[in-house]
């Protein structure tokens, strides 16, 4: 494995700033590709069929651009890509990427799918598989927890800064500290570490009396978190005078892991599979209790709800058997945001993403009937979508949000 480089497409800047350290702890040299520029999108369009969804074009284009850069020894370079193994097109990313790499002249570069549900320990990168054991899964889970916490704290603080830029500086500081912790083999108290992080963000000087409309961001997972894919949506909301509220990545993981529980009444799911699904959700929530413990006494931050609470919210509107794409999770997050005092929502999805149009746009009429205060706008993202149209829709939603806040 020495000297072998794995290229990984970025999705969420804070989380993926820690993921390479998690792989390095296991001895793998993973390079997370940070930015996606116009040339990367053009490479994606050139080598991927144009009926593929926008995230596939973003991911494939970013990887091909990196391989064309000449920075990497192609004989000692592989591509690491995640798969959901569901009905979403992301299941086919490996096949799309294999074909795109051959078209671009990189047929010798291995594509390594990474899926904890499928890959068994004992495989190797050179054999076309990736080693996964419980220690690595635990390390990855803790990394996601730290990422979710920093995401929550930074989005809550940044719009109210007295001194501009202090929030991002604090995030950068803690990313450096956490990388050292993740890379080391020494045991540490997750809860104590999180209490220290929360304490630092509590100490930031903010305009706490200032009220801004909260705007939730939901939708397809890559467009939801990737600032280059959603054209810096969080920054746009903040520039328009709002506070972005972005649900954590852990809920998406739990949504995937809990699928057997929700299919059981309607499909042939074994008792053992349902039990494993429940146990996985339970153990991960026990880990997330560390975040709740750190935020419990905070006067500035709200701790995340339990996953079962999200399930109950979704079931008010839609069946939890909707499990393609973001499925019922998208609806559940919108209901939870509205009921938690965040009625302004931007629902983002790739153009032509049928599952998310059904569980996003398809439920808006019902949501507006149940919650008349709901101020929801849907934004499609595609390589050919004009930024002006997207920005105008966001501005319109923000103007309504400002009026509703003043009226309140």
N, C-alpha and C positions, 0 to 999 in steps of 0.2 A: 504493500500500500504506500510505501514511502515514495514521495514525488508524484503521486497520482492526484489530480485535481478534479473536484466535482463542482460544476457550475449549477447554481440554484437560482431560479427567478424569484425576484422579490415580490411580496404581496402587501405586507403591513410593515412600515418602516421601523417602528419600535420593536415589535416582536422579532422581526428577522434580523435586527441588529444583535440579537442574542442567540439566534438559532445556530449561526456558524460556530459559536463558542461551544454549544452543546455537542455538535458533531466533532469538533476538535477534541473535546474531552474523550471521545471514543477513538480518537486517532485518525479522523478523516479530515483532509484539507478541503473544506467547502468554501467556495467563494460565492457570496450572495451578491447578485447583480442589482445595484441600487436603482438606477434611473432608466426610464424608458423615454427616448426622444423620438422625434419625427422619423428619423432614419430607421429606427428599430421597427416602428409601425409599418413603414414601407417594405422592410424585409419580410415582415409577417404577411402582408398582402401579396407579396411576390411569390412566396413559397407555400402558402396555405390556401386551400380552396376558399373562395370568397363567401361560401355559404356557411363557413364555420363561425362560431360566435366570437365576439370581440375579445374576450379574455384569452382564447386560444391564439388569436393573432398577436396579442400583446406578448404573451409568454414565448411563443415560438420566435417571434421577431427579435425579442430581447436576447434570446440564447444564440440565435444565428449571428446577430451583430457582434456578440462577444467572441464567437469562434472566428469571425472574419477579421477581428482586430489584430491578430497575430501575437497576442500576449501569451497564448497557451500552446503547449506541446500537444498536438492533436492525438499523438500516440499514447499520451498519458493523461488524457482528459475525458471525463464523462459528464453526463447531464443528469441531475437529480430532479425529479418532478413528482409531485404528489398526485394521487388519484383518489376519487371518492367511491368508485366501484358501484355507483347507482345508475339511475336512468339519465342523469345529466350528461351533457356532451363532454364534460371534463373527464369522464371515464375513458374517452377516446383520445385524450391528449397524447398519450404515448404513440398511438398509431399515426396521428397527425404529425407529431414531431419527427418520428422515424422517416416518414415520407418527405417532410420538409428538409431534413438534414441531407438525405440522399440527393434531392434536387439541388441543394446548395453546394454539393460537393464534399459533405462531411459524413459520408456513409459509415466511416470507420469509428465514429464517436458513439460510444454506448449511451443508451437512454435507460436510466435506472428508476423505475417507478418506486415510490415510497408510500406504503400504506400499512399501518400497524395492524389492520384487520386481516391482511392477507399474507404479508411477509413473515416467515418463520425464522427464528434465530438459527444461526449456523450457516447461513448463506454468505456470500462475499460479493463485494462490488465487482470484482473482475469476472465473477461468474454470472453477472447480470442481476444480482439480487443484493439486498441491503440488510446487514445484520441488525436485528432488533431483539433486545431482551428487556426484562422488567426494569433493570437499572436504567437503561437508556430511555424507556418510556416514562419512567418517573422523572428523570432529568428534563425531558421534553415538556412534561406536564407542568413542572415548576417554572420552566421558562415561559410558558404561555401565561401562567398566573402572574408573574412579574410584569409581562407585557401588558396584560389587561389592566393591572393596577396603575401602571404609568400612563396608559392611554386615558383611563378615567380621570386621574388627577390632573394631567396636563390640559385636557379639554375643558375641565372645570375652571382652571386657574387662568389660562392664557387670555381670555377675553376681558379680564378684570384687572390686569396688571397695572400697578402704579409705575413701575419701571419696566419699560418694554424689553422683552427678550429674556427675562429672568427665568421664566418657566422652561423654555427650551434649553437654557443653560443647565438648569437643575436636572432635566431629563437626561441630557448628555452626560452629566456627572454620574448619575445613578446607573446609566447603561455601562459606563466604564467599571464602576464598582461591581455590578452584577456579573459582568463578563469574568472578572477575576474569581468571583465566588463559584460560578458555573464551571470554569476551567479547573478549579482545584478539586481535590478529592476529599477535602476536609468536610466533616458534617457541620451543618449550621442550622439554627432555628429559623425556619421560614417565617413564622409569625413575628419573631423579634426583628428580623430584617424588614418586614413590611411595616411594622410599627415605626421604625426609623425613617423609612421612606415617607410615610404619611406625615410624620412629625415635621420633616423638612418642607413639605408642601404646605402644611398648616402655617408655617412660619413666614411664608411669602406675604409681602404687603400687597393687598388687593383692595379694590373699591368694593367692599362687601355690601354696601348699601345700594349699589348700582344694580338695577334690574334690566336684564336683556331677555328677549324671547329665546326660549330653548328650542332648538331644531334637531330632531332625531334624524339619523341617517340609517336606512335599512336597505336591503336588496341583495343582489348577487355578491358573493363574498369577495371576489377580487376587485370589482368596481367599487364596492363599499369601502374597502380599506386602502387601495392603492392610489396615492395622490396623483400619479401620472395618468392613471386610467380614468379617474373621475375629475381630472383637471383641477386638482387642489380644492375639492369641494369644502373641506373644513375651513381652509383659509378664506374661501369666498363667503361662507356664512359669517365668519368673524368680521370680515371687512364690511359686510352689510349690516353689522350691528347685532349679530346673534351669538348664541353659545351653542356649539355643536355637541350633540349627545350621541356617541357611537357605542352601541352594545359590544361587549367583548367577544373575542374569538372563541372562548371556552364554550359559550352557549351553542355555537355551531358544531363543535366537537361532540357535545352531549346530544345534540339533535341527531347526529349521524349514529352515535352509539346506541341511542334509545329506539332505533327504528323497529327492532323486533318486538318491543313492547306494544307498539301501536299497530303493528300489522297482525298481531296474534288473533284478535277477534274476527278478522276478515280473511286471513290467509293461513296456510299450513306452516305454522312456526312451532318448532319443538319446545317442550317445556324447558329444556336445558338452555336453549338459545335465549328464551325470554328471561330466564333467571340470570344468565350472564349479562344480558343487557341491563337489567335492574342493578346488578352488583357494580357494574362499571360506572353507572351514573352515581350510585351511592358513594363509592370510594372517591370519585373525582370531586363531588360536592364536599366531602370531608376535607379535602385539600383546599377547596375554595373558602372554607370556613376561616382560613388564615386571613384572607382579605376582609371578611366580615368582622373578624376580631380586631384587626388594625383600624377599621373605619367606624367601629361601634360608638366610640365616644367623640367622634369628630363632629364639630358644629358646622363644618363647611362641606363635607362630602357624604353622599348617601351610599351605603353598602349595596352590592348587587343582590337581587332577589334569588331565591332558590329556583332551580330548573323546573320543578313541578308547578311552581306558581306560573311560569311562562306557558306550560302546557295547558293549564286551566284557562288562561286568558285566550289562547288560540281556539280552544274547544267551544268557546262562546260563539265563534263565527264560522269555523271551518273544521272539517274532519282532519284528525292527525294522521290519517292514511295518505294525505298529500305529502309525499316524501321525495319528489323529484325536484332537483335544484335546491332552493332554500325552502321549498314546501311550506308546511304550516308554520315553520319558524318565522318566516317573513311576516305573516299575519299576526302571530303571537307577539312579536316585538312591537308592531304598530299599536296593538291594543294596550300593551303594558306601558308604552311611552305615553299614550293619551291619558290613561288612568293615573299615571304618575306625574301629571302636570306638564307634559310636553306634547301639546296637541299639534304642533307644527312638525311636519315630517317630509323629508325628501326620500322618495323611493326610487332607487337607481337600479337599472338592469341593462344588460346588453340588448341592442336592437334585435328583435326576433327571438328572444329567450322565452319560449312558450311557457315553461313551468312558472317562471317568475312573473309573467304577465297575468297568469291565471290567479296565482296566490298573492299578487300585488295589486295590479289594476282591477282584477276581477272582484276584489272584495271591497273596493272603495265605496261603492254605493251603500253597501250594508254598514260599513264603518261610519259613514256620514249620517246615516239614519239613526244609528245607535248613539253617536257622539256628534251632535250638531256643531260643536266647537272645533272639530277636526279640520285642520288646514293642511291638506296633503297634496303634494305635487309629484308627478312621476317624470323621471328624466331618463331618456334612452341614450346610451353611449355606443358609438360605433366610429370606425375610422373615418367615415364620411360625414358624420354629424357636425353641424356648425356650432362653434362655441357661443356665438351670439344668441342663438335660439335657446340654448341651455341656460345661459346667464340671465336672459330676460324672464324665463319661467321662474328661476330662483328669486330674482328681484321682486317679481309679482307676489310670490309666496311670502317673502320677507316683509313686504309692505302690509300685507294682511296681518301677519304676525305682530308687527309693531302696533297696528291699529287695535288689535284684540288686547294687547298688553295694556295700552293706554285706557281702553274701555274698562278693563278689569280693575 
